[in-house]
Amino acid sequence: MEKIALMLFFSLIFFSCEKDKQLIVENTDIPLISKVLVAGVSCYEFAYNDANLLTEEKSKFTYTKHSYSDNNLLTTSDLLTQPHLAVIAV
């Protein structure tokens, strides 16, 4: 009987908890990186939306586009690569 009461108590606590449904992005004062330069040459470029969330990443061989929901949660990331352009010198 005590085990059943204890299991009922813990299940009641477990199922009564709620997660936060609204995420607030408050990174408006953080400086955002727009380019990464190596020896004066642009290697990476970044684009952001109005909520300062990363929407695009561009490099010489890859392109990534990120999409977000209305709650600023990442929904998809599409990655395009060009591996035939990546030549490694030996």
C-alpha positions as CSV (number, residue, x, y, z in Angstrom):
1,M,0.0,0.0,0.0
2,E,2.9,2.4,0.8
3,K,4.5,1.7,-2.5
4,I,1.4,2.5,-4.4
5,A,0.9,5.7,-2.5
6,L,4.6,6.7,-3.0
7,M,4.3,5.9,-6.8
8,L,1.1,7.9,-7.0
9,F,2.7,10.9,-5.3
10,F,5.8,10.9,-7.6
11,S,3.7,10.5,-10.7
12,L,1.5,13.4,-9.6
13,I,4.5,15.6,-9.2
14,F,6.0,14.5,-12.5
15,F,2.9,15.0,-14.6
16,S,1.9,18.3,-12.9
17,C,5.1,20.2,-13.9
18,E,4.9,22.4,-17.0
19,K,7.6,23.6,-19.2
20,D,8.1,27.2,-20.1
21,K,6.2,27.8,-23.4
22,Q,7.5,31.3,-24.2
23,L,11.2,31.8,-24.8
24,I,12.4,35.4,-24.8
25,V,15.5,36.2,-26.6
26,E,17.2,39.1,-24.8
27,N,20.6,39.3,-26.6
28,T,20.1,42.7,-28.1
29,D,23.2,44.3,-26.5
30,I,25.6,41.6,-27.6
31,P,27.7,42.5,-30.7
32,L,27.2,40.1,-33.5
33,I,29.9,38.6,-35.7
34,S,29.3,39.4,-39.3
35,K,32.5,38.2,-40.9
36,V,35.6,36.1,-40.0
37,L,38.7,37.3,-41.7
38,V,41.9,35.2,-42.0
39,A,44.9,37.0,-43.4
40,G,42.6,39.8,-44.6
41,V,40.4,37.3,-46.6
42,S,36.8,36.7,-45.7
43,C,36.4,33.0,-44.7
44,Y,32.9,33.1,-43.1
45,E,29.9,35.5,-43.2
46,F,26.9,35.5,-40.9
47,A,23.4,37.0,-41.2
48,Y,20.9,37.5,-38.4
49,N,17.1,38.1,-38.1
50,D,15.4,40.8,-36.0
51,A,15.6,38.7,-32.9
52,N,19.4,38.4,-33.4
53,L,19.2,34.7,-34.2
54,L,21.6,33.3,-36.8
55,T,19.8,32.8,-40.1
56,E,22.7,32.3,-42.6
57,E,26.2,31.0,-42.5
58,K,28.3,31.4,-45.6
59,S,31.8,30.1,-46.3
60,K,33.8,29.2,-49.3
61,F,32.5,25.6,-49.5
62,T,29.3,25.6,-47.4
63,Y,26.1,27.5,-47.0
64,T,23.7,27.0,-44.1
65,K,20.2,28.5,-43.7
66,H,18.5,28.3,-40.4
67,S,14.7,28.7,-39.9
68,Y,12.9,29.5,-36.6
69,S,9.4,29.2,-35.3
70,D,7.3,32.0,-33.9
71,N,8.7,31.2,-30.5
72,N,12.3,31.7,-31.7
73,L,13.0,27.9,-31.6
74,L,15.2,26.4,-34.3
75,T,13.0,24.4,-36.7
76,T,15.3,23.5,-39.6
77,S,18.8,23.9,-40.8
78,D,19.6,23.4,-44.5
79,L,23.2,22.7,-45.3
80,L,24.6,22.9,-48.8
81,T,28.1,21.9,-49.6
82,Q,30.4,21.9,-52.6
83,P,32.9,19.1,-51.8
84,H,34.2,18.9,-55.4
85,L,35.7,22.4,-54.8
86,A,37.5,21.4,-51.7
87,V,41.0,20.5,-53.0
88,I,43.6,19.5,-50.4
89,A,47.1,20.2,-51.4
90,V,49.6,17.5,-50.4
